[in-house]
């Protein structure tokens, strides 16, 4: 099962960009269902992540306030469910934010962070069921291990979320450049495709409706 002691999963939510086309940082977007930021964090937790690390950049102060105001994101049994790191070089592109997030995960106890489920804040339609599918092993009695590499696909098109096991974090971080995320690394290492077409459309939102 996702989130059990043998396959501890951490959600890594990238929410650092300025959202130029959106007209404001996407971490600060609020629609009729509430803030994208808190919705994304709650989705990751509800889908099976044991905790979530949020990478902020543009609008970080305001984004922290959104997280702090949501009672669903409080500590459980004395342990924080959500941690925030700030990518000071967020303007350099997605790679910078992902490197900061991976570094934060790598500094954690291996027993408390074996898998990273990575997604971006600009997927407001992401359902918990897609997170759960990515974290569920094909063999029910054998949890995903630190060597796992998985990517959501939608009618054959790769998308988010993705799962990257701990043994890949260092190599992935070293491979990152510019505004590219984990995609090239996942392709080069033949990440396992996980079809999520029946759960949602996998669409990101770049501009106001």
C-alpha positions in Angstrom: 0.0 0.0 0.0 1.3 3.5 -0.7 2.7 5.2 2.3 3.5 2.0 4.3 6.7 1.7 6.3 8.5 -0.3 3.5 8.0 2.2 0.7 7.9 5.6 2.4 6.8 8.2 -0.2 7.3 11.9 -0.2 5.4 14.2 -2.5 7.6 16.8 -4.2 5.5 19.8 -5.4 7.3 22.3 -7.6 5.6 25.7 -7.2 8.4 28.3 -7.7 7.7 29.9 -11.0 6.6 33.4 -11.7 3.7 32.3 -13.9 4.4 34.9 -16.7 1.5 33.7 -18.9 -0.8 33.3 -15.9 0.0 36.9 -14.8 1.0 35.9 -11.3 2.9 33.0 -9.6 0.8 29.8 -10.0 1.4 29.1 -6.3 -0.9 32.0 -5.6 -3.7 31.2 -8.0 -7.1 30.7 -6.4 -10.1 29.5 -8.4 -13.6 28.4 -7.4 -12.2 25.4 -5.7 -9.7 27.3 -3.6 -5.9 27.8 -3.9 -4.1 25.6 -6.3 -1.2 25.3 -3.8 -3.2 23.8 -0.9 -5.3 21.7 -3.3 -2.1 20.1 -4.7 -0.6 19.4 -1.3 -3.9 17.8 -0.1 -4.1 15.7 -3.3 -0.7 14.3 -2.7 -1.4 13.4 0.9 -4.8 12.0 0.1 -3.2 9.9 -2.7 -0.8 8.2 -0.4 2.3 10.4 0.1 3.4 10.3 3.7 4.4 14.0 3.6 5.0 16.7 1.1 7.9 19.0 0.3 6.9 22.2 -1.5 9.5 24.2 -3.5 8.6 27.9 -3.6 10.2 30.8 -5.3 8.2 33.7 -6.7 5.6 34.9 -4.2 7.1 32.6 -1.5 6.0 34.7 1.4 2.3 34.8 0.3 2.5 31.1 -0.6 3.7 30.2 2.8 0.8 32.1 4.3 -1.7 30.0 2.2 -0.2 26.8 3.5 -0.2 28.0 7.1 -3.8 28.9 6.9 -5.1 25.5 5.8 -5.9 23.3 8.8 -5.7 20.1 6.7 -2.0 20.6 6.5 -1.2 20.6 10.3 1.1 18.1 12.0 0.0 14.6 12.8 1.3 12.8 15.8 3.9 15.6 16.3 5.3 15.2 12.7 4.9 18.0 10.1 3.0 16.8 7.0 4.3 19.7 4.9 7.8 21.2 4.6 8.7 24.2 2.5 12.1 25.0 0.8 12.8 28.1 -1.3 14.7 27.9 -4.5 16.6 31.2 -4.5 17.6 30.7 -8.2 14.0 29.8 -9.3 14.2 32.3 -12.2 16.8 30.0 -13.8 14.1 27.5 -14.7 12.4 24.3 -13.7 15.7 22.5 -13.3 16.8 24.8 -10.5 13.6 24.2 -8.5 13.8 20.4 -9.0 17.4 20.4 -7.8 16.5 22.2 -4.6 13.7 19.8 -4.0 15.8 16.7 -4.6 18.5 18.1 -2.3 16.0 18.6 0.5 14.8 15.0 0.0 18.3 13.6 -0.1 19.1 15.2 3.3 16.3 13.3 4.9 16.5 9.9 6.6 16.5 7.1 3.9 14.0 5.2 6.1 11.6 8.2 5.8 12.0 9.0 2.1 12.5 6.2 -0.3 10.3 7.4 -3.2 9.6 10.9 -4.5 6.3 11.5 -6.3 7.0 14.7 -8.3 4.4 17.0 -9.8 3.8 20.7 -10.5 1.4 23.2 -9.0 -0.1 24.0 -12.4 -2.0 20.7 -12.6 -5.1 21.7 -10.6 -7.1 18.8 -12.0 -4.8 16.1 -10.6 -6.9 13.7 -8.6 -5.7 11.6 -5.6 -6.5 8.5 -7.6 -3.7 9.2 -10.0 -1.3 9.7 -7.2 -2.3 6.4 -5.7 -1.9 4.6 -9.0 1.6 5.9 -9.4 2.5 4.8 -5.9 0.9 1.3 -6.2 3.2 -1.5 -7.2 2.1 -3.9 -10.0 2.9 -6.7 -7.6 0.6 -6.0 -4.6 2.9 -7.8 -2.1 6.1 -6.1 -3.3 6.2 -2.3 -2.7 8.0 0.0 -5.0 11.7 0.3 -4.0 14.3 3.1 -4.2 15.2 2.1 -7.8 11.7 2.9 -9.1 11.1 5.1 -12.1 7.5 5.7 -13.2 5.7 8.2 -15.4 2.1 9.0 -16.0 1.0 8.7 -19.6 -2.2 9.9 -21.2 -3.1 8.2 -24.4 0.6 7.6 -24.9 1.6 11.1 -24.0 4.0 11.4 -21.0 2.9 13.7 -18.2 2.7 14.1 -14.4 3.0 12.9 -11.7 6.2 10.9 -11.9 7.9 8.7 -9.4 11.6 8.7 -8.8 13.2 6.3 -6.3 15.9 7.5 -4.0 18.8 5.7 -5.8 18.1 8.0 -8.8 18.0 11.4 -7.0 21.6 12.2 -7.3 22.0 11.3 -10.9 18.8 13.1 -11.8 19.8 16.3 -10.1 23.2 16.2 -11.9 21.4 15.8 -15.3 19.1 18.8 -14.9 19.7 22.0 -17.0 17.7 25.1 -17.8 13.9 24.9 -17.9 13.8 21.1 -18.4 12.6 18.8 -15.6 12.9 15.0 -15.2 11.6 14.1 -18.6 15.0 13.5 -20.4 16.3 11.4 -17.5 13.1 9.3 -17.4 13.3 8.7 -21.1 17.0 7.8 -21.0 16.4 5.3 -18.2 13.2 3.7 -19.6 10.8 4.8 -16.9 7.8 2.5 -16.5 4.7 4.1 -18.1 1.6 4.2 -16.0 -1.6 4.9 -17.9 -3.8 7.4 -16.1 -6.0 8.3 -19.1 -9.1 7.0 -17.4 -8.6 9.1 -14.3 -8.1 12.6 -15.7 -6.8 14.5 -18.8 -3.3 15.3 -17.5 -3.5 18.9 -18.7 -1.5 21.7 -17.1 -2.9 25.2 -17.0 -0.6 28.0 -18.2 -2.9 30.9 -18.7 -6.2 32.3 -17.2 -9.3 30.6 -18.6 
